[in-house]
Amino acid sequence: MGFIFPYWVKVINVEFINDNVVLLKIEKPFRFEFELGQVVDMSINKEGYDLSVSSFTIANTPAEEHLEFIIKIYPRKGLTEAISRLQTNDVVQISSPWNSYAYKGKGTFIAAGAGITAFLPIFKTIKSKGVDLKQGHSLIYADKSKTDVLYYKNLKGMFNNKLSVILSRAKSKNLSYGKVDGNYLSNIICSTEQYFYICGPKKFEKDIKSHLVTIGVKRSKIQTGYKI
């Protein structure tokens, strides 16, 4: 027996934005309302995938007339690989939106890999209100190599010198190399009296939260995607 989804909607387009990440655009269901940073559970209406369900952050804003998801494709046969092969008018199944991140105010965003997708609609909405992201916001973005970093030019334009990219597997000119640990955060973070938003694999979120608490950040100032 599979999962029961309230919304069945058609695919508008699937576009590769790098070697292993796609931008999935689907129709927005009638009277479907969501808030920035919310997530839906998704499956596809194809034989063999009735038990394949994953959660994805809605990557665009509520004002738009469709839904967007930025999805990392894993090489093994599974849901994300099947999503990468969807065609226009194929059908996906989604749940009602549920809370993941809520923007509470200025602070530091810390993302690993495709975790950046949870923050993109927040950045877009802040900009739409005429707020300069460089004033009071910063972004730490960890990934394996520069080619894995999503929307680098756009993020650089938004954050300028408040963008810190750190790579773990391949060095690149003008970018840091290593991992986001306590020492790195101590050198980057100027104040613990701000909000911190963390998104990435569960271990990454857990480790970063622990490092932040160690350097004096209050737990109430930290948001993570996983409940840790």
C-alpha positions in Angstrom: 0.0 0.0 0.0 1.4 3.4 -1.0 1.2 6.8 0.6 -1.9 9.0 0.0 -1.2 12.5 -1.3 -3.8 15.3 -1.5 -2.3 16.8 -4.6 -1.5 15.3 -8.0 0.0 17.8 -10.4 1.7 18.0 -13.8 5.3 18.6 -14.5 6.1 21.8 -16.3 9.8 21.3 -16.9 12.9 19.5 -15.6 16.2 21.4 -16.2 19.7 20.3 -15.2 21.5 23.2 -13.6 24.7 21.3 -13.1 25.8 17.7 -13.5 23.8 16.3 -10.7 21.2 18.9 -9.7 17.9 19.6 -11.5 15.4 22.4 -11.3 11.9 20.8 -11.2 9.0 23.1 -12.0 5.4 21.8 -11.4 2.0 23.2 -11.5 0.7 24.8 -8.3 -2.4 23.1 -7.1 -5.6 25.1 -6.8 -5.7 27.0 -3.5 -2.3 25.7 -2.5 -0.8 28.1 0.0 2.7 27.9 1.6 5.2 30.1 3.5 8.8 30.7 2.8 11.0 27.7 3.7 8.2 25.2 3.9 8.7 21.6 2.6 6.5 19.1 0.9 6.7 15.3 0.7 6.9 14.1 -2.9 6.6 11.0 -5.0 5.9 10.3 -8.7 3.0 8.6 -10.3 4.9 5.8 -11.9 4.9 2.1 -11.3 7.4 1.0 -8.8 7.6 4.3 -7.0 4.5 4.2 -4.8 6.7 3.7 -1.7 9.4 6.2 -2.7 8.9 9.4 -0.9 11.3 12.3 -0.1 11.0 15.8 1.3 12.0 18.8 -0.7 12.0 22.5 0.1 9.9 24.7 -2.1 12.5 26.9 -3.8 10.4 29.8 -5.1 8.1 32.3 -3.4 4.4 32.0 -2.7 3.6 34.9 -5.1 4.6 32.8 -8.1 2.1 30.7 -10.0 4.0 27.4 -10.1 6.2 25.5 -7.6 10.0 25.0 -8.0 12.3 22.4 -6.4 16.1 22.2 -6.7 16.9 18.6 -6.3 20.3 16.8 -6.1 20.3 13.6 -8.2 22.0 10.6 -6.7 23.4 8.0 -9.1 21.7 5.0 -7.6 18.3 4.1 -9.0 15.8 5.8 -6.9 13.4 8.7 -6.6 15.8 11.5 -7.4 17.1 9.7 -10.4 13.5 9.1 -11.6 12.7 12.7 -11.1 15.6 13.7 -13.3 13.9 11.8 -16.2 10.4 13.3 -15.8 8.9 14.9 -18.9 6.4 17.7 -19.3 2.9 16.6 -18.3 4.2 13.7 -16.2 2.5 13.6 -12.8 4.0 14.1 -9.4 2.3 13.7 -6.0 2.9 16.1 -3.2 1.7 16.6 0.4 0.4 19.8 2.0 3.4 22.0 3.0 4.9 21.7 6.4 7.3 23.9 8.4 11.0 23.7 8.1 12.6 27.1 8.3 11.1 30.4 9.4 12.9 33.6 8.8 13.1 35.4 12.2 15.6 38.1 11.4 19.1 39.1 10.3 21.8 36.5 10.8 24.1 33.9 9.3 22.9 31.2 6.9 25.1 28.0 6.9 24.4 25.5 4.1 26.0 22.3 2.9 25.5 21.1 -0.7 21.9 21.2 -1.9 21.0 22.5 1.6 21.3 26.0 0.0 17.9 25.4 -1.6 16.1 25.9 1.7 17.4 29.5 1.8 17.0 30.7 -1.8 13.3 31.7 -1.5 14.1 33.5 1.8 16.9 35.5 0.0 14.6 36.3 -2.9 11.8 37.6 -0.6 14.2 39.7 1.5 15.6 41.3 -1.7 12.0 41.9 -3.1 11.4 44.1 0.0 14.3 46.3 -1.0 16.6 45.0 1.7 20.3 44.7 1.0 21.3 41.2 2.1 24.8 42.3 2.8 23.5 44.5 5.6 23.1 42.2 8.5 23.2 38.8 6.7 26.0 36.5 5.8 26.2 33.1 4.1 28.6 30.2 4.7 28.3 27.6 2.0 30.2 24.3 2.1 30.5 21.9 -0.8 32.9 19.4 -2.4 34.2 21.5 -5.3 33.5 24.8 -7.0 31.5 23.1 -9.8 29.2 21.7 -7.1 28.3 25.1 -5.7 24.9 26.2 -6.9 24.3 29.8 -8.2 27.7 31.0 -7.1 27.5 34.2 -9.2 24.1 35.1 -8.0 25.0 34.4 -4.4 28.2 36.5 -4.8 26.2 39.3 -6.2 23.8 39.2 -3.2 26.3 38.8 -0.4 29.6 40.1 -1.9 32.2 39.8 0.9 29.6 38.3 3.3 29.7 35.1 1.2 32.2 32.5 2.5 32.5 29.3 0.4 34.5 26.4 1.7 35.4 23.3 -0.3 36.1 19.9 1.1 37.5 17.9 -1.8 39.0 20.2 -4.5 40.9 23.4 -4.0 40.0 26.5 -5.9 41.6 30.0 -6.2 40.2 32.5 -3.7 38.0 29.9 -1.9 38.7 28.3 1.5 39.5 24.6 1.7 38.6 22.3 4.6 35.6 21.8 6.7 33.3 24.0 8.7 34.5 23.3 12.3 34.7 25.3 15.5 37.9 27.1 14.5 36.5 28.1 11.1 33.3 29.4 12.6 35.1 31.3 15.4 37.2 33.1 12.7 34.1 33.9 10.5 31.4 34.8 13.0 31.7 38.3 14.4 28.8 38.1 16.8 26.9 35.4 18.6 23.9 37.7 19.1 22.2 37.0 15.8 20.1 34.2 14.2 21.7 31.2 12.7 20.0 29.1 10.0 21.6 25.7 9.2 20.7 23.3 6.4 22.5 20.2 5.1 22.9 16.5 6.0 21.8 15.6 9.5 25.3 15.1 10.8 26.4 18.5 9.3 23.5 20.2 11.1 24.2 18.5 14.3 27.9 19.3 14.2 27.4 22.9 13.3 24.8 23.5 16.0 27.2 22.0 18.5 30.1 24.2 17.3 27.8 27.3 17.6 26.7 26.5 21.1 30.3 26.0 22.1 31.3 29.5 20.9 28.4 31.0 22.9 25.3 31.0 20.6 22.1 30.5 22.4 20.1 27.4 21.2 17.0 29.6 20.7 18.9 31.5 18.1 19.7 28.4 16.0 17.4 26.8 13.4 18.0 23.4 11.8 16.0 21.4 9.3 16.3 18.2 11.3 15.0 18.1 14.9 18.3 17.8 16.7 
